[in-house]
């Protein structure tokens, strides 16, 4: 017997199915039969599609509150890593490694 592998779907196909589900012109059962998918999968794709729909209209390079990075925290982490790296270099030299 051949082992069945999990199907992989392209983002374009997922968007197409999610858009069809978002239009609410047919039921999930009809869409599941049309696209040969489980209705639960379609509802998950639809929810994700509706959640991320606003990303379509965002300008490239603009920062949103959700994706903002705390630069001070990152600089502190870089400094910590530099100190640790120098300590390890000195310890290796003392041990002759």
Residue frames relative to the residue before (quaternion, step in Angstrom):
aa qw qx qy qz dx dy dz
X 1.0000 0.0000 0.0000 0.0000 0.00 0.00 0.00
X 0.3898 -0.7152 0.5368 0.2200 3.51 -1.04 0.81
X 0.4229 -0.7034 0.5124 0.2526 3.54 -0.90 0.96
X 0.3736 -0.7321 0.5270 0.2159 3.57 -0.85 0.99
X 0.2384 -0.7789 0.5662 0.1261 3.55 -0.85 0.99
X 0.5835 -0.5843 0.4417 0.3507 3.51 -1.24 0.49
X 0.4222 -0.7070 0.5086 0.2515 3.57 -0.92 0.90
X 0.2099 -0.7558 0.6090 0.1172 3.54 -1.13 0.72
X 0.1674 -0.7991 0.5742 0.0610 3.55 -0.90 0.97
X 0.4801 -0.6651 0.4928 0.2902 3.55 -1.07 0.78
X 0.6169 -0.5490 0.4044 0.3930 3.59 -1.17 0.46
X 0.6174 0.5477 -0.3515 0.4419 3.60 1.06 -0.66
X 0.6554 0.4972 -0.3116 0.4755 3.58 0.98 -0.81
X 0.6398 0.5234 -0.3233 0.4607 3.58 0.98 -0.85
X 0.6543 0.5093 -0.3115 0.4642 3.57 0.98 -0.85
X 0.6349 0.5365 -0.3269 0.4497 3.56 1.00 -0.82
X 0.6807 0.4781 -0.2816 0.4782 3.58 0.89 -0.96
X 0.6636 0.5044 -0.3075 0.4590 3.60 0.92 -0.90
X 0.6445 0.5158 -0.3225 0.4632 3.58 1.01 -0.76
X 0.6267 0.5218 -0.3255 0.4785 3.57 1.03 -0.79
X 0.6703 0.4892 -0.2995 0.4708 3.58 0.97 -0.84
X 0.6570 0.5227 -0.3122 0.4446 3.58 1.03 -0.77
X 0.6089 0.5664 -0.3530 0.4287 3.60 1.14 -0.54
X 0.2352 -0.8210 0.4850 0.1882 3.59 1.25 -0.48
X 0.3792 0.7225 -0.4951 0.2986 3.59 1.04 0.73
X 0.7723 0.1339 -0.1064 0.6118 3.56 1.25 -0.31
X 0.5835 -0.6031 0.4179 0.3482 3.56 -1.22 0.48
X 0.6546 -0.5003 0.3878 0.4133 3.54 -1.30 0.27
X 0.6265 0.5424 -0.3390 0.4453 3.57 1.04 -0.74
X 0.6525 0.5031 -0.3137 0.4718 3.59 0.99 -0.80
X 0.6609 0.4958 -0.3025 0.4753 3.57 0.97 -0.86
X 0.6269 0.5381 -0.3354 0.4527 3.57 1.02 -0.78
X 0.6735 0.4718 -0.2974 0.4852 3.56 0.97 -0.79
X 0.6487 0.5365 -0.3166 0.4371 3.59 0.97 -0.83
X 0.7903 0.3043 -0.1411 0.5127 3.58 0.90 -0.96
X 0.3898 -0.7406 0.4586 0.2986 3.59 1.32 0.03
X 0.4797 0.6303 -0.4479 0.4147 3.55 0.82 1.13
X 0.5456 -0.5710 0.4924 0.3657 3.53 -1.34 0.22
X 0.5364 -0.6450 0.4292 0.3348 3.64 -0.90 0.80
X 0.5955 0.5641 -0.3646 0.4407 3.60 1.11 -0.60
X 0.6375 0.5196 -0.3234 0.4680 3.58 1.00 -0.82
X 0.6512 0.5142 -0.3171 0.4593 3.57 0.94 -0.87
X 0.6699 0.4900 -0.3131 0.4617 3.61 0.91 -0.83
X 0.6251 0.5198 -0.3437 0.4700 3.63 1.06 -0.63
X 0.6571 0.4975 -0.3071 0.4758 3.58 0.95 -0.87
X 0.6333 0.5299 -0.3276 0.4591 3.58 1.02 -0.78
X 0.6588 0.5083 -0.3077 0.4615 3.60 0.91 -0.92
X 0.6623 0.4936 -0.3015 0.4762 3.58 0.95 -0.86
X 0.6260 0.5428 -0.3201 0.4594 3.57 1.05 -0.82
X 0.6965 0.4641 -0.2762 0.4724 3.58 0.84 -0.94
X 0.6329 0.5406 -0.3257 0.4485 3.58 1.08 -0.71
X 0.7849 0.3324 -0.1524 0.5002 3.58 0.94 -0.92
X 0.3489 0.7706 -0.4787 0.2353 3.58 1.22 0.21
X 0.6381 0.5496 -0.3392 0.4192 3.62 0.99 -0.70
X 0.5510 0.6226 -0.3963 0.3896 3.62 1.16 -0.42
X 0.5421 0.6296 -0.3938 0.3933 3.58 1.19 -0.43
X 0.7698 0.3805 -0.1838 0.4784 3.57 0.98 -0.84
X 0.4734 0.6593 -0.4561 0.3649 3.60 1.22 0.15
X 0.4327 -0.6860 0.5225 0.2631 3.53 -1.10 0.71
X 0.5066 -0.6372 0.4691 0.3424 3.59 -1.00 0.70
X 0.7801 0.3158 -0.2564 0.4755 3.54 -1.01 0.86
X 0.5839 0.5557 -0.3978 0.4383 3.58 1.18 -0.19
X 0.3284 -0.7462 0.5457 0.1938 3.54 -1.05 0.73
X 0.2162 -0.7563 0.6027 0.1343 3.51 -1.02 0.81
X 0.6638 -0.5262 0.3547 0.3958 3.56 -1.23 0.39
X 0.6470 0.5419 -0.3211 0.4297 3.58 1.03 -0.75
X 0.7752 0.3614 -0.1693 0.4897 3.58 0.99 -0.86
X 0.4213 0.7112 -0.4796 0.2945 3.61 1.19 0.11
X 0.2586 -0.7698 0.5728 0.1117 3.53 -1.04 0.89
X 0.3939 -0.7043 0.5399 0.2392 3.55 -0.96 0.88
X 0.2818 -0.8045 0.4998 0.1537 3.57 -0.19 1.28
X 0.6083 0.5591 -0.3659 0.4283 3.61 1.01 -0.67
X 0.6477 0.5137 -0.3105 0.4692 3.55 1.01 -0.83
X 0.6590 0.5055 -0.3098 0.4628 3.58 0.98 -0.82
X 0.6477 0.5024 -0.3232 0.4729 3.61 0.98 -0.79
X 0.6294 0.5217 -0.3350 0.4685 3.60 1.02 -0.73
X 0.6555 0.5037 -0.3110 0.4689 3.58 0.98 -0.81
X 0.6255 0.5244 -0.3344 0.4710 3.61 1.03 -0.77
X 0.6523 0.5144 -0.3127 0.4607 3.57 0.95 -0.86
X 0.6417 0.5217 -0.3147 0.4658 3.57 0.97 -0.85
X 0.6754 0.4921 -0.2977 0.4616 3.58 0.90 -0.88
X 0.6209 0.5324 -0.3437 0.4614 3.60 1.05 -0.69
X 0.6469 0.5146 -0.3171 0.4648 3.58 0.95 -0.90
X 0.6663 0.4965 -0.3014 0.4677 3.59 0.91 -0.91
X 0.6443 0.5276 -0.3198 0.4519 3.58 0.99 -0.82
X 0.6600 0.4973 -0.3048 0.4736 3.60 0.93 -0.87
X 0.6292 0.5321 -0.3313 0.4596 3.58 1.00 -0.80
X 0.6759 0.4856 -0.2955 0.4691 3.58 0.91 -0.88
X 0.6144 0.5404 -0.3455 0.4595 3.61 1.04 -0.72
X 0.6734 0.4917 -0.2891 0.4704 3.58 0.90 -0.96
X 0.6530 0.5116 -0.3138 0.4619 3.59 0.97 -0.82
X 0.6484 0.5107 -0.3155 0.4681 3.59 0.99 -0.75
X 0.6351 0.5190 -0.3319 0.4660 3.60 1.02 -0.79
X 0.6560 0.5122 -0.3155 0.4559 3.61 0.95 -0.84
X 0.7077 0.4436 -0.2590 0.4852 3.57 1.02 -0.77
X 0.4650 -0.6989 0.4290 0.3336 3.59 1.25 -0.23
X 0.4424 0.6853 -0.4596 0.3515 3.56 1.15 0.51
